[in-house]
C-alpha cells in the first residue's frame, strides 16, 4: 500500500458561531507579538489551561481554573464531586434544576504523564504557542476539545439571555478518564438521568480526514463515533518453583514459559468479527467511495470483504482493529534479584480493547485457551463499562452532520466505531444518544503525538471546531425534532 494509503487507514480508524470572522484565522507565534495579527482568544485560553499539569489523580487545580472561567462567562457551575483527584463539574446555560432537556458536551480534565521531557520540542506544561499551534500535554487529548466546547457554548449566552430556549446546554468536565474513569465518568453516571435530563451527549471520538486516495471524489470525510471499544486491563502471571541458578535452568522456568506463552498470544491473528456498528460504518464509507472498492465495503459479511480485511490488516494493523479485539503488551515485571538466578515469578500486563458485545470472560477464556499453560494465572486490573450496543444515527446525528457540512463545504460524514475507549460508553449505558466528535481535521502527525511526545493542536482546529459546534447549537436551539 502507498504511503498515502497507509495514512488513510490510520486516519479512518483513529478519528477520533454561524459566521467566523476572517481575522480569527490569522495567527502568529506567541513569541512574536504583533499589533496587526492577534492570537485567537481560544488559543490563549488553551495555552493557559495546558500550562496547568493535570495528570490523572491531580486534576484539582486545572478543574478549578476551568470551572472559574465558566462561572466568569456567566454559566451556572455545579460540582458533582469535589475530592482530591476526583473533581467533576458541570457548567450550564440554565441551572440543572431547571429540568430542561440537556445538550451535553463532555470532556475530561486529566492527561497522561509527559514522559522524558528531553524528547519534547517545548516544555510539555508550558502551553507554548508556536508555528500556528498550541503545544503541550493535553493540547489535543482532551483540553483542546474542552476549549472548543466552552467557546461554542459561550457564543449562545446572549441568545439564552434574550430568549427562553427549548434546551439547556451543559459543559461536563470529568476526572480520571485516562485511568479507568472510576474517579470521573463512573461517579457522574450514577444519577446521570435524574441530575442532567440528557437529550444527547457529545464527547471525544471521531474526527475529519482529507484527500483520501480511497475516496478521490470526496475532499474531506468526517467520522462521528457511535460506539467505542471497552478496555480490559489484565495481569498474566507465570509462577514456578524453578528459581535456581541460570546455568542449570530447566525448560519450565517462569521466564521461558512467559516468553513462549506471550509469543503464541501476540503472534496469532485475532479472529475477524463484524459488529453492527462496524458494518454500518463500512457501508456508509462504501457509498462515499463508490466503484468496486465501494461495493466490497458495502458487503461486510461477504467473503471478498473478509479477504480484503485480512490482506490490508497485515500492512495496516489499525484496519484490523475495527473488526477484531485488540491485545497490546503494555509492560512486564519479575521478582528477579540477581542476574544469575531464575525468576520464580514473571508478569505480563495486557491492555485489551473489546469490540461491542464481547465480554471480559470471553476474552480471558480466549487468552487462556490459546496459551494453554497451567502455570499461568490471570487477574483483572480494570474493566470498563462496555458491552452495550452503539447509538444508531438519529436526529442529533443528522444535526451534527449538518454542522460539519456547513463549516466544511463538500465534506462527507459517516458513523464509525472508535477503536479506543472513551467515557462516552458510561453515558450511553443510560439509554441516551451519545456521539464522539473532535470537530476538526486531524492528520497522522497529530494522531501519533497523542500519549506521545510533542502533542499539539493547530489553532485553525480550534477556530473551525468552535464554528462547527456553534452552528450546531444555534441550529438545535431554533428547531425541534418535529421540524
VOVOBA-357237 format. One record per residue: residue in one letter; x, y, z of N, C-alpha, C in turn. Coordinates in steps of 0.1 Angstrom, whole numbers, padded with zeros to 4 digits, always signed. Example, Ala and Ser with C-alpha at 12.3 -4.5 7.8 and 13.67 -1.06 7.14 Angstrom:
<atoms>
A+0132-0057+0078+0123-0045+0078+0132-0033+0078S+0128-0022+0071+0137-0011+0071+0129+0000+0079
</atoms>
This chain:
<atoms>
X+0008-0012+0000+0000+0000+0000+0009+0012+0000X+0004+0023-0007+0012+0035-0008+0013+0042+0006X+0022+0052+0007+0023+0060+0019+0010+0067+0021X+0003+0072+0011-0010+0078+0012-0020+0069+0017X-0020+0056+0012-0029+0046+0016-0027+0043+0031X-0015+0042+0036-0013+0040+0050-0019+0051+0058X-0017+0063+0054-0023+0074+0061-0038+0074+0062X-0044+0069+0051-0059+0068+0050-0064+0059+0061X-0058+0047+0061-0063+0037+0071-0061+0042+0085X-0049+0047+0088-0046+0052+0101-0056+0063+0106X-0059+0072+0096-0068+0083+0100-0082+0078+0102X-0087+0069+0093-0100+0064+0094-0103+0058+0107X-0094+0050+0112-0097+0043+0124-0094+0051+0137X-0086+0061+0136-0083+0069+0148-0090+0082+0148X-0099+0084+0139-0107+0096+0140-0112+0098+0155X-0110+0098+0155-0112+0101+0166-0112+0105+0161X-0210+0299+0164-0206+0310+0155-0211+0307+0141X-0221+0309+0138-0226+0306+0124-0217+0313+0114X-0211+0324+0118-0201+0330+0109-0188+0333+0117X-0177+0329+0111-0165+0331+0118-0157+0343+0112X-0154+0353+0119-0147+0364+0114-0134+0360+0108X-0131+0366+0096-0118+0361+0089-0106+0363+0098X-0106+0374+0106-0094+0377+0113-0091+0366+0124X-0100+0357+0127-0098+0347+0137-0089+0336+0131X-0088+0335+0118-0080+0325+0112-0065+0330+0111X-0062+0342+0114-0048+0347+0114-0042+0344+0127X-0030+0339+0127-0023+0336+0140-0008+0337+0138X-0001+0338+0149+0013+0340+0148+0019+0335+0161X+0032+0331+0161+0038+0326+0173+0037+0336+0185X+0034+0330+0196+0033+0339+0208+0046+0346+0211X+0057+0341+0207+0070+0347+0209+0072+0359+0200X+0063+0361+0190+0065+0372+0181+0052+0380+0180X+0048+0388+0191+0036+0395+0191+0035+0406+0181X+0023+0408+0176+0021+0418+0166+0009+0426+0169X+0009+0439+0165-0003+0447+0167-0014+0444+0157X-0010+0439+0145-0020+0436+0135-0025+0422+0134X-0017+0413+0139-0021+0399+0139-0023+0394+0153X-0035+0390+0157-0038+0387+0170-0040+0371+0172X-0036+0366+0183-0038+0352+0186-0052+0351+0190X-0060+0341+0185-0074+0339+0189-0075+0337+0204X-0086+0342+0210-0088+0341+0224-0088+0326+0229X-0093+0317+0220-0094+0303+0224-0080+0297+0225X-0071+0301+0216-0057+0296+0217-0050+0301+0230X-0052+0313+0234-0047+0318+0246-0052+0311+0258X-0065+0309+0258-0072+0301+0269-0066+0287+0270X-0065+0280+0258-0060+0267+0259-0045+0267+0263X-0037+0276+0259-0023+0277+0264-0023+0278+0279X-0031+0286+0285-0032+0287+0300-0036+0274+0306X-0046+0268+0300-0052+0255+0305-0042+0244+0305X-0034+0243+0294-0024+0233+0292-0013+0235+0302X-0010+0247+0305+0001+0250+0314-0001+0246+0329X-0013+0241+0332-0017+0236+0345-0016+0221+0344X-0006+0214+0350-0005+0200+0349-0017+0193+0355X-0023+0184+0349-0034+0177+0354-0034+0162+0352X-0022+0156+0355-0020+0142+0353-0030+0135+0362X-0036+0124+0357-0047+0117+0364-0044+0115+0379X-0054+0120+0387-0052+0120+0402-0048+0133+0407X-0045+0142+0398-0041+0156+0402-0048+0166+0393X-0061+0164+0392-0068+0173+0383-0074+0186+0390X-0073+0187+0403-0080+0197+0410-0077+0211+0405X-0064+0215+0404-0061+0229+0401-0066+0232+0387X-0064+0223+0377-0069+0226+0364-0085+0227+0364X-0091+0218+0371-0106+0218+0372-0111+0231+0378X-0105+0236+0388-0110+0248+0394-0107+0260+0385X-0096+0260+0378-0093+0270+0368-0104+0271+0357X-0108+0259+0352-0117+0258+0341-0131+0262+0346X-0135+0257+0358-0148+0260+0364-0149+0275+0366X-0139+0281+0371-0139+0296+0374-0141+0303+0361X-0135+0299+0350-0136+0306+0337-0151+0304+0332X-0157+0293+0335-0171+0291+0331-0180+0300+0339X-0177+0301+0352-0185+0309+0361-0184+0324+0356X-0172+0328+0353-0170+0342+0349-0177+0345+0336X-0178+0335+0328-0185+0337+0315-0200+0339+0317X-0205+0335+0328-0220+0336+0331-0227+0322+0331X-0219+0311+0331-0225+0298+0332-0228+0294+0346X-0238+0285+0348-0241+0280+0361-0233+0268+0364X-0224+0269+0374-0214+0258+0377-0220+0249+0388X-0219+0236+0386-0224+0227+0396-0213+0216+0398X-0208+0214+0410-0198+0203+0412-0205+0190+0416X-0203+0180+0408-0209+0167+0411-0201+0160+0422X-0188+0161+0421-0179+0157+0432-0167+0166+0433X-0161+0168+0444-0151+0177+0446-0141+0172+0457X-0135+0161+0453-0125+0154+0462-0111+0155+0456X-0101+0153+0463-0087+0153+0457-0086+0142+0447X-0083+0146+0434-0082+0137+0423-0095+0132+0418X-0106+0138+0422-0119+0134+0417-0128+0146+0416X-0124+0156+0408-0133+0168+0406-0141+0166+0393X-0154+0167+0394-0162+0166+0383-0173+0177+0383X-0174+0185+0373-0183+0197+0374-0190+0198+0361X-0202+0205+0362-0210+0209+0350-0211+0224+0350X-0211+0229+0338-0213+0244+0336-0224+0246+0325X-0235+0252+0329-0247+0251+0321-0253+0265+0318X-0260+0266+0307-0267+0279+0303-0277+0282+0314X-0285+0272+0318-0295+0273+0329-0291+0264+0340X-0296+0266+0352-0293+0257+0363-0298+0243+0360X-0291+0233+0364-0296+0219+0362-0309+0217+0368X-0313+0224+0378-0326+0222+0384-0337+0227+0376X-0334+0234+0365-0345+0238+0356-0352+0227+0349X-0345+0215+0348-0352+0203+0342-0353+0203+0327X-0347+0213+0321-0348+0214+0306-0341+0202+0300X-0345+0197+0288-0337+0187+0281-0324+0193+0278X-0313+0184+0280-0300+0190+0281-0291+0184+0269X-0285+0194+0262-0274+0190+0253-0261+0191+0260X-0254+0180+0261-0243+0179+0270-0230+0177+0261X-0220+0186+0263-0207+0184+0257-0198+0179+0268X-0193+0167+0266-0185+0161+0276-0170+0160+0273X-0161+0163+0283-0147+0162+0281-0140+0158+0294X-0127+0155+0293-0120+0151+0305-0108+0160+0308X-0106+0162+0321-0096+0172+0326-0082+0166+0326X-0082+0153+0329-0069+0146+0332-0061+0143+0319X-0048+0142+0321-0039+0139+0310-0030+0128+0314X-0023+0122+0305-0013+0112+0308+0000+0119+0311X+0010+0112+0318+0023+0118+0321+0030+0122+0308X+0039+0132+0310+0046+0137+0298+0058+0128+0294X+0063+0119+0303+0074+0111+0300+0087+0119+0300X+0097+0115+0293+0110+0121+0293+0109+0135+0286X+0110+0146+0293+0108+0159+0288+0119+0163+0278X+0130+0156+0278+0140+0159+0268+0136+0156+0254X+0126+0148+0252+0121+0145+0239+0111+0155+0233X+0107+0164+0242+0097+0174+0238+0104+0186+0231X+0098+0192+0220+0104+0204+0214+0102+0216+0224X+0091+0216+0230+0088+0227+0240+0084+0220+0253X+0086+0226+0264+0082+0220+0277+0067+0216+0277X+0064+0204+0281+0051+0198+0280+0040+0205+0287X+0043+0213+0298+0033+0220+0305+0036+0235+0305X+0041+0240+0294+0043+0254+0292+0031+0260+0284X+0025+0252+0275+0014+0257+0267+0019+0267+0256X+0031+0263+0251+0037+0272+0241+0028+0274+0228X+0027+0286+0223+0021+0289+0210+0032+0292+0200X+0033+0283+0190+0043+0285+0180+0039+0277+0168X+0043+0283+0156+0041+0276+0143+0026+0274+0141X+0017+0283+0146+0003+0281+0144-0003+0271+0152X+0003+0266+0163-0002+0255+0171+0000+0259+0186X-0008+0252+0194-0007+0252+0208-0001+0238+0212X+0011+0239+0218+0019+0227+0222+0017+0223+0236X+0017+0210+0239+0018+0206+0253+0009+0194+0256X+0011+0188+0267+0004+0176+0271-0011+0180+0273X-0020+0173+0266-0034+0176+0267-0039+0186+0257X-0030+0191+0249-0035+0201+0238-0046+0195+0229X-0044+0183+0225-0053+0176+0217-0062+0166+0225X-0056+0160+0235-0063+0150+0243-0063+0154+0258X-0072+0161+0262-0085+0164+0257-0089+0179+0259X-0079+0187+0263-0082+0201+0267-0086+0209+0255X-0080+0206+0243-0084+0214+0231-0099+0213+0228X-0104+0200+0229-0118+0198+0227-0126+0205+0237X-0122+0205+0250-0129+0212+0260-0130+0227+0258X-0120+0233+0253-0120+0247+0250-0129+0250+0238X-0129+0241+0228-0138+0243+0217-0153+0243+0222X-0156+0233+0230-0169+0232+0236-0173+0245+0244X-0164+0249+0252-0166+0261+0260-0170+0273+0252X-0161+0276+0242-0164+0288+0234-0176+0287+0225X-0180+0275+0221-0192+0273+0214-0204+0276+0223X-0204+0271+0235-0215+0275+0245-0215+0290+0248X-0203+0295+0249-0202+0310+0252-0208+0318+0241X-0208+0313+0228-0213+0320+0217-0229+0322+0217X-0235+0314+0225-0250+0314+0226-0255+0320+0239X-0246+0326+0247-0250+0331+0260-0260+0343+0258X-0258+0351+0249-0267+0363+0247-0280+0358+0242X-0281+0347+0234-0293+0342+0229-0301+0337+0241X-0295+0330+0251-0302+0325+0262-0307+0336+0271X-0300+0347+0271-0305+0359+0280-0317+0365+0273X-0318+0365+0260-0329+0372+0253-0341+0363+0251X-0339+0350+0250-0350+0341+0247-0350+0329+0256X-0361+0324+0260-0362+0312+0268-0360+0300+0258X-0349+0293+0259-0345+0283+0249-0351+0270+0252X-0354+0261+0242-0360+0248+0245-0351+0238+0251X-0338+0240+0251-0328+0231+0257-0319+0239+0266X-0314+0232+0276-0303+0236+0284-0290+0231+0276X-0279+0237+0278-0266+0233+0272-0256+0232+0283X-0249+0221+0284-0240+0219+0296-0227+0214+0291X-0216+0220+0297-0203+0215+0295-0200+0206+0307X-0197+0194+0305-0194+0184+0316-0180+0180+0315X-0172+0184+0326-0158+0181+0326-0155+0171+0338X-0149+0160+0334-0147+0149+0344-0132+0146+0346X-0129+0139+0357-0116+0134+0360-0114+0120+0356X-0101+0115+0357-0098+0101+0356-0101+0093+0344X-0103+0100+0333-0106+0092+0320-0095+0083+0316X-0082+0088+0318-0071+0081+0314-0067+0069+0323X-0074+0068+0334-0071+0057+0344-0084+0050+0348X-0092+0046+0338-0104+0037+0340-0116+0044+0344X-0116+0057+0346-0128+0065+0348-0135+0063+0362X-0129+0056+0371-0135+0054+0384-0137+0066+0392X-0129+0077+0390-0130+0089+0397-0137+0100+0389X-0142+0096+0378-0149+0106+0369-0162+0101+0364X-0162+0096+0352-0175+0092+0345-0183+0082+0353X-0177+0073+0360-0184+0063+0367-0193+0070+0378X-0187+0080+0384-0194+0088+0395-0205+0096+0389X-0202+0103+0378-0212+0111+0372-0224+0103+0367X-0222+0091+0361-0232+0083+0355-0242+0077+0365X-0238+0077+0378-0247+0070+0388-0261+0076+0388X-0262+0089+0388-0275+0096+0388-0276+0105+0376X-0271+0101+0365-0270+0109+0353-0283+0114+0348X-0293+0106+0346-0306+0110+0340-0313+0119+0350X-0313+0116+0362-0320+0125+0372-0314+0138+0373X-0301+0139+0373-0294+0152+0375-0294+0161+0362X-0292+0154+0351-0289+0162+0339-0301+0162+0329X-0310+0153+0330-0321+0152+0320-0315+0152+0305X-0306+0143+0302-0299+0145+0289-0307+0142+0277X-0306+0150+0267-0312+0148+0254-0302+0141+0245X-0289+0145+0246-0278+0139+0238-0265+0143+0245X-0255+0134+0244-0242+0136+0249-0232+0136+0237X-0223+0146+0237-0213+0146+0226-0200+0147+0233X-0191+0137+0231-0178+0137+0237-0167+0135+0227X-0156+0130+0231-0145+0128+0222-0147+0116+0214X-0140+0115+0202-0142+0104+0194-0136+0106+0180X-0145+0105+0170-0140+0106+0156-0136+0120+0152X-0131+0122+0140-0127+0135+0135-0127+0135+0120X-0120+0144+0114-0120+0145+0100-0107+0142+0093X-0108+0138+0081-0096+0134+0073-0097+0140+0059X-0086+0143+0053-0086+0150+0040-0079+0141+0029X-0084+0144+0017-0077+0139+0004-0074+0124+0005X-0084+0116+0008-0082+0101+0009-0081+0095-0005X-0070+0088-0008-0069+0082-0021-0080+0071-0023X-0085+0066-0013-0095+0056-0014-0109+0062-0018X-0110+0075-0016-0122+0082-0019-0118+0095-0027X-0113+0094-0039-0107+0106-0046-0118+0117-0049X-0130+0113-0049-0141+0123-0053-0145+0131-0040X-0141+0127-0029-0145+0133-0016-0133+0140-0010X-0134+0153-0009-0122+0160-0003-0120+0157+0011X-0131+0157+0019-0130+0155+0034-0140+0145+0038X-0136+0136+0047-0146+0127+0053-0145+0128+0069X-0156+0130+0075-0156+0130+0090-0163+0117+0095X-0157+0112+0106-0163+0101+0113-0169+0105+0126X-0181+0103+0128-0188+0105+0141-0189+0092+0148X-0182+0090+0160-0182+0077+0166-0196+0074+0173X-0201+0062+0170-0214+0058+0176-0212+0047+0186X-0200+0042+0187-0196+0032+0197-0181+0032+0199X-0177+0027+0210-0162+0026+0213-0159+0012+0218X-0147+0008+0218-0143-0004+0224-0142-0003+0239X-0144-0014+0246-0143-0014+0261-0128-0018+0265X-0123-0011+0275-0110-0015+0279-0110-0027+0289X-0101-0036+0289-0099-0046+0298-0084-0048+0301X-0080-0044+0313-0065-0045+0316-0063-0057+0325X-0053-0066+0320-0051-0079+0326-0037-0080+0331X-0035-0088+0341-0021-0092+0345-0020-0107+0344X-0011-0112+0335-0008-0126+0334+0004-0129+0342X+0003-0140+0350+0014-0143+0359+0019-0158+0357X+0032-0160+0355+0038-0173+0355+0046-0174+0368X+0043-0185+0376+0050-0187+0388+0053-0202+0389X+0066-0205+0391+0071-0218+0393+0081-0219+0404X+0085-0231+0408+0095-0233+0418+0109-0234+0413X+0110-0234+0399+0123-0235+0393+0130-0221+0393X+0136-0217+0404+0142-0204+0405+0157-0206+0409X+0163-0217+0404+0177-0219+0407+0187-0211+0398X+0199-0216+0398+0210-0210+0391+0207-0210+0376X+0209-0199+0369+0206-0198+0355+0214-0207+0346X+0226-0212+0351+0234-0221+0343+0228-0235+0342X+0219-0238+0351+0212-0251+0350+0197-0250+0350X+0193-0239+0342+0178-0237+0341+0171-0248+0335X+0159-0252+0340+0151-0262+0335+0142-0255+0324X+0136-0264+0316+0127-0259+0305+0115-0252+0310X+0110-0256+0321+0097-0250+0326+0099-0239+0336X+0110-0231+0335+0112-0220+0344+0102-0208+0339X+0099-0200+0349+0089-0190+0347+0092-0181+0334X+0104-0177+0333+0107-0167+0322+0105-0174+0308X+0109-0186+0307+0107-0193+0294+0093-0196+0291X+0085-0200+0301+0071-0202+0299+0064-0188+0295X+0068-0178+0302+0063-0164+0299+0066-0160+0284X+0078-0162+0280+0082-0158+0266+0074-0167+0256X+0073-0180+0258+0066-0189+0249+0051-0186+0248X+0046-0183+0260+0032-0180+0261+0028-0167+0254X+0036-0157+0256+0033-0144+0250+0035-0144+0235X+0046-0151+0231+0048-0153+0217+0037-0159+0209X+0031-0169+0215+0019-0175+0209+0007-0166+0209X+0005-0159+0220-0006-0150+0221-0005-0138+0211X+0006-0132+0211+0008-0119+0204+0010-0121+0189X+0014-0133+0185+0016-0136+0171+0005-0144+0164X-0006-0146+0171-0017-0153+0165-0027-0142+0161X-0031-0141+0148-0041-0131+0143-0054-0133+0151X-0060-0122+0155-0073-0122+0161-0084-0125+0151X-0094-0132+0154-0105-0135+0145-0113-0123+0141X-0117-0122+0129-0125-0110+0124-0139-0112+0129X-0144-0101+0135-0158-0101+0140-0165-0088+0134X-0176-0090+0127-0183-0079+0121-0195-0075+0131X-0193-0063+0137-0204-0058+0146-0214-0050+0138X-0225-0047+0144-0235-0038+0137-0229-0025+0134X-0221-0020+0144-0215-0007+0143-0205-0006+0131X-0196-0016+0131-0186-0016+0120-0192-0018+0106X-0203-0026+0106-0210-0029+0094-0216-0016+0088X-0222-0008+0097-0228+0004+0093-0218+0014+0088X-0206+0014+0095-0195+0023+0091-0190+0020+0077X-0188+0007+0075-0182+0003+0062-0192+0005+0050X-0205+0003+0053-0215+0005+0043-0216+0020+0039X-0215+0028+0050-0216+0043+0048-0204+0048+0040X-0192+0042+0044-0180+0046+0037-0180+0041+0022X-0185+0029+0020-0186+0023+0007-0194+0032-0003X-0205+0038+0003-0213+0047-0006-0206+0059-0010X-0197+0064-0001-0189+0076-0004-0178+0072-0014X-0172+0060-0013-0161+0056-0021-0165+0053-0035X-0176+0045-0036-0181+0041-0049-0172+0031-0056X-0176+0027-0068-0168+0018-0076-0167+0004-0070X-0157-0004-0074-0156-0018-0070-0153-0018-0055X-0143-0010-0050-0140-0010-0036-0152-0006-0028X-0160+0003-0032-0172+0006-0025-0182-0005-0024X-0183-0013-0034-0192-0025-0034-0187-0035-0024X-0174-0037-0024-0168-0046-0014-0171-0041+0000X-0169-0028+0003-0172-0023+0016-0187-0024+0020X-0195-0024+0010-0209-0024+0012-0215-0038+0015X-0206-0048+0015-0210-0061+0018-0200-0067+0029X-0200-0062+0041-0190-0067+0051-0191-0081+0055X-0203-0088+0052-0204-0102+0055-0199-0111+0044X-0195-0105+0033-0191-0113+0021-0177-0118+0023X-0174-0129+0016-0160-0135+0016-0150-0126+0011X-0153-0118+0000-0143-0109-0005-0139-0098+0005X-0149-0093+0013-0146-0083+0023-0137-0089+0033X-0139-0102+0037-0131-0108+0047-0116-0109+0042X-0114-0112+0029-0101-0113+0023-0095-0099+0023X-0103-0089+0020-0099-0075+0019-0093-0071+0033X-0100-0074+0044-0095-0070+0057-0083-0078+0061X-0082-0091+0058-0071-0099+0062-0058-0094+0054X-0060-0091+0042-0049-0086+0033-0043-0073+0038X-0051-0063+0040-0046-0050+0044-0043-0048+0059X-0049-0057+0067-0046-0056+0081-0032-0060+0084X-0025-0068+0075-0011-0072+0077-0003-0059+0076X-0005-0051+0066+0003-0038+0064-0003-0027+0073X-0015-0028+0077-0022-0017+0084-0029-0023+0096X-0023-0026+0107-0029-0032+0118-0042-0024+0123X-0042-0011+0121-0053-0003+0126-0066-0007+0119X-0065-0012+0106-0077-0016+0099-0083-0028+0106X-0074-0037+0110-0079-0049+0117-0085-0046+0130X-0081-0034+0136-0087-0030+0149-0102-0028+0149X-0107-0025+0137-0121-0022+0135-0129-0035+0136X-0123-0046+0133-0131-0058+0131-0125-0069+0141X-0116-0066+0150-0111-0076+0159-0109-0070+0173X-0109-0078+0183-0105-0074+0196-0090-0071+0195X-0085-0063+0204-0071-0059+0204-0064-0063+0217X-0052-0069+0215-0044-0072+0227-0030-0066+0226X-0027-0057+0235-0014-0050+0235-0006-0053+0248X+0006-0057+0246+0015-0059+0258+0020-0045+0262X+0016-0041+0274+0020-0027+0278+0031-0027+0288X+0035-0039+0294+0046-0039+0303+0048-0053+0309X+0060-0055+0315+0064-0067+0321+0071-0065+0334X+0071-0075+0343+0078-0074+0356+0082-0088+0360X+0091-0088+0370+0095-0101+0375+0101-0099+0389X+0103-0110+0397+0109-0108+0410+0123-0111+0410X+0129-0110+0398+0144-0113+0397+0152-0103+0406X+0161-0109+0413+0170-0101+0422+0185-0103+0419X+0188-0112+0410+0202-0115+0406+0202-0120+0392X+0212-0115+0384+0214-0119+0371+0216-0134+0369X+0221-0141+0379+0224-0155+0377+0214-0164+0385X+0202-0158+0388+0192-0166+0394+0179-0164+0386X+0172-0175+0383+0160-0175+0376+0149-0169+0384X+0140-0161+0377+0129-0155+0384+0118-0167+0387X+0113-0166+0399+0102-0176+0402+0089-0170+0397X+0088-0157+0395+0075-0151+0390+0078-0141+0380X+0071-0142+0369+0072-0132+0358+0057-0128+0354X+0055-0115+0352+0042-0109+0349+0042-0102+0336X+0031-0103+0329+0028-0096+0317+0016-0087+0319X+0016-0075+0314+0004-0066+0316-0001-0063+0302X-0014-0066+0301-0021-0065+0287-0032-0055+0288X-0031-0046+0277-0042-0037+0275-0051-0043+0264X-0062-0048+0267-0071-0054+0258-0083-0044+0254X-0086-0043+0242-0098-0035+0238-0108-0044+0231X-0120-0044+0237-0130-0053+0233-0141-0047+0224X-0144-0053+0213-0155-0049+0204-0168-0049+0212X-0178-0040+0208-0191-0040+0214-0197-0054+0214X-0202-0059+0225-0208-0072+0226-0199-0083+0231X-0186-0080+0231-0176-0090+0236-0174-0088+0251X-0175-0099+0259-0173-0098+0274-0159-0100+0278X-0156-0096+0290-0143-0099+0296-0140-0113+0298X-0151-0121+0302-0149-0135+0303-0145-0142+0290X-0151-0137+0279-0149-0143+0266-0134-0141+0262X-0129-0129+0265-0115-0125+0262-0106-0133+0270X-0108-0134+0283-0099-0142+0292-0099-0157+0288X-0111-0162+0285-0112-0176+0280-0104-0178+0267X-0104-0168+0258-0097-0169+0246-0082-0169+0249X-0077-0160+0257-0063-0160+0261-0058-0173+0267X-0066-0178+0277-0062-0190+0284-0061-0202+0275X-0071-0203+0266-0071-0215+0257-0060-0214+0246X-0056-0202+0242-0046-0200+0232-0032-0203+0239X-0029-0198+0250-0016-0200+0257-0016-0214+0262X-0027-0219+0268-0028-0233+0273-0016-0237+0282X-0015-0229+0293-0004-0232+0302-0009-0232+0316X-0009-0244+0323-0015-0245+0336-0007-0237+0347X+0005-0232+0343+0013-0224+0353+0009-0210+0352X+0001-0206+0343-0003-0192+0341-0016-0189+0348X-0017-0178+0355-0029-0173+0361-0033-0159+0355X-0045-0155+0355-0050-0142+0350-0057-0135+0361X-0054-0122+0362-0062-0113+0371-0066-0101+0364X-0077-0096+0367-0083-0084+0361-0078-0071+0369X-0072-0062+0362-0068-0049+0369-0079-0039+0368X-0085-0038+0356-0095-0028+0354-0104-0033+0342X-0117-0030+0343-0126-0033+0332-0136-0021+0331X-0138-0017+0318-0147-0006+0316-0161-0010+0316X-0170-0001+0314-0185-0004+0314-0190-0005+0300X-0185-0014+0292-0189-0015+0279-0199-0027+0277X-0199-0033+0265-0207-0044+0262-0220-0041+0256X-0225-0028+0256-0238-0025+0251-0237-0021+0236X-0249-0019+0230-0249-0015+0216-0246-0001+0215X-0242+0003+0203-0238+0016+0199-0251+0025+0197X-0249+0038+0195-0260+0047+0192-0262+0047+0177X-0274+0042+0173-0277+0042+0158-0281+0057+0155X-0275+0062+0143-0278+0076+0139-0292+0079+0139X-0295+0091+0145-0309+0096+0146-0309+0111+0144X-0318+0118+0150-0320+0133+0148-0307+0140+0151X-0301+0138+0163-0289+0145+0167-0277+0142+0158X-0276+0130+0154-0265+0127+0144-0267+0135+0132X-0279+0136+0126-0281+0144+0114-0278+0158+0116X-0281+0164+0128-0278+0178+0131-0263+0180+0132X-0256+0171+0138-0241+0172+0139-0235+0172+0125X-0241+0162+0117-0236+0161+0103-0238+0174+0095X-0250+0181+0097-0253+0193+0091-0243+0204+0095X-0239+0204+0108-0230+0214+0112-0216+0212+0106X-0212+0200+0105-0199+0197+0099-0199+0202+0084X-0210+0199+0077-0210+0202+0063-0212+0217+0061X-0217+0224+0071-0218+0238+0069-0204+0245+0070X-0196+0240+0079-0182+0245+0081-0173+0240+0070X-0174+0227+0067-0165+0220+0058-0173+0217+0045X-0174+0227+0037-0183+0225+0025-0178+0214+0016X-0188+0205+0013-0184+0193+0004-0180+0181+0012X-0179+0182+0025-0174+0171+0033-0185+0160+0034X-0181+0148+0035-0190+0136+0038-0189+0132+0053X-0199+0127+0058-0200+0123+0072-0205+0109+0073X-0197+0101+0081-0201+0087+0083-0201+0083+0098X-0210+0074+0102-0209+0069+0116-0197+0059+0117X-0190+0058+0128-0179+0050+0129-0178+0043+0143X-0171+0032+0143-0167+0025+0156-0153+0031+0160X-0153+0037+0172-0140+0042+0176-0132+0031+0182X-0119+0029+0177-0111+0017+0181-0105+0018+0195X-0107+0029+0202-0101+0031+0215-0113+0032+0225X-0111+0034+0238-0121+0035+0248-0123+0050+0251X-0135+0054+0256-0138+0067+0260-0149+0067+0270X-0150+0079+0277-0161+0080+0287-0175+0079+0281X-0176+0081+0268-0189+0080+0262-0197+0068+0266X-0191+0057+0267-0198+0044+0270-0206+0045+0283X-0201+0052+0293-0208+0053+0306-0221+0060+0305X-0222+0069+0296-0234+0077+0294-0243+0070+0284X-0238+0063+0274-0246+0055+0265-0253+0044+0272X-0247+0039+0283-0254+0029+0291-0267+0034+0297X-0269+0047+0298-0281+0053+0304-0292+0054+0293X-0290+0049+0281-0300+0049+0271-0303+0062+0264X-0293+0071+0264-0295+0083+0256-0285+0083+0244X-0288+0091+0234-0279+0092+0222-0266+0097+0227X-0255+0091+0223-0242+0095+0226-0233+0094+0214X-0226+0105+0211-0217+0106+0199-0204+0111+0203X-0193+0107+0195-0180+0112+0197-0175+0120+0185X-0170+0132+0187-0165+0140+0176-0156+0151+0181X-0144+0150+0175-0134+0162+0176-0137+0169+0163X-0143+0181+0163-0149+0187+0151-0139+0195+0143X-0128+0188+0139-0118+0194+0130-0110+0183+0123X-0102+0187+0114-0094+0178+0106-0081+0175+0114X-0078+0162+0114-0065+0158+0121-0057+0150+0110X-0044+0150+0112-0035+0143+0104-0027+0133+0112X-0019+0125+0105-0012+0114+0112-0002+0120+0123X+0004+0131+0120+0013+0137+0129+0007+0140+0142X-0006+0145+0142-0013+0148+0154-0017+0136+0161X-0022+0126+0154-0026+0113+0160-0014+0106+0167X-0003+0106+0160+0009+0100+0166+0014+0106+0178X+0010+0119+0180+0015+0126+0192+0006+0124+0204X-0005+0118+0203-0014+0115+0214-0007+0105+0223X-0007+0108+0236+0000+0100+0246+0015+0098+0243X+0020+0107+0234+0034+0106+0230+0041+0120+0233X+0052+0122+0227+0059+0135+0228+0054+0145+0218X+0055+0158+0221+0052+0168+0212+0038+0169+0208X+0029+0167+0217+0015+0168+0214+0011+0182+0211X+0002+0184+0202-0002+0198+0197-0016+0198+0191X-0021+0210+0190-0033+0211+0182-0032+0224+0174X-0036+0224+0161-0035+0235+0153-0045+0246+0157X-0041+0258+0157-0050+0269+0161-0062+0269+0152X-0060+0266+0139-0071+0265+0130-0081+0255+0134X-0077+0244+0140-0086+0233+0145-0095+0239+0156X-0090+0247+0165-0098+0254+0175-0108+0263+0169X-0104+0271+0159-0113+0281+0153-0125+0274+0146X-0121+0264+0138-0131+0257+0130-0140+0248+0138X-0134+0242+0149-0142+0234+0158-0152+0242+0165X-0149+0254+0169-0158+0263+0176-0170+0266+0166X-0166+0269+0154-0176+0272+0144-0186+0260+0142X-0181+0248+0141-0190+0236+0140-0200+0235+0151X-0194+0236+0163-0203+0234+0175-0212+0246+0177X-0208+0258+0174-0216+0270+0175-0228+0269+0165X-0225+0264+0153-0236+0262+0143-0246+0252+0148X-0241+0241+0153-0249+0230+0158-0259+0235+0169X-0253+0243+0179-0262+0248+0190-0272+0257+0185X-0269+0266+0176-0278+0276+0171-0289+0269+0163X-0285+0259+0156-0295+0251+0148-0304+0244+0157X-0299+0237+0167-0307+0229+0176-0317+0238+0184X-0312+0250+0188-0320+0258+0197-0330+0266+0189X-0330+0265+0176-0340+0272+0168-0349+0263+0160X-0347+0250+0162-0355+0239+0155-0359+0229+0165X-0366+0219+0161-0370+0208+0170-0370+0195+0163X-0371+0184+0170-0371+0171+0163-0383+0169+0154X-0394+0177+0156-0406+0176+0148-0405+0183+0135X-0395+0193+0134-0394+0202+0122-0390+0194+0110
</atoms>
